[in-house]
Amino acid sequence: MNLERKHRVLVTGSAGRIGRAAAQALVERGHFVRGFDRVASSGASEAVVGSIGDFKAMQQAAQGVDTIIHLAA
């Protein structure tokens, strides 16, 4: 991922320890981060609640992003 260009990033598992840290680091670098987890998470630009087992929820969460970082368990 070219970090000089600002990206729209989906981080799965964003409520977890590693996911939250990744989301916060990306936001601090100026990227738009959509966090996706079973519970609302802080640290991302936007939080989406859902399950990675729900295909439709994942499709909707991934819409319009450049990069997906999968950190959900």
Secondary structure as GFF3:
##gff-version 3
##sequence-region A 1 73
A	DSSP	beta_strand	8	12	.	.	.	ID=ss1
A	DSSP	alpha_helix	17	28	.	.	.	ID=ss2
A	DSSP	beta_strand	32	37	.	.	.	ID=ss3
A	DSSP	beta_strand	46	49	.	.	.	ID=ss4
A	DSSP	alpha_helix	55	62	.	.	.	ID=ss5
A	DSSP	beta_strand	67	70	.	.	.	ID=ss6
###
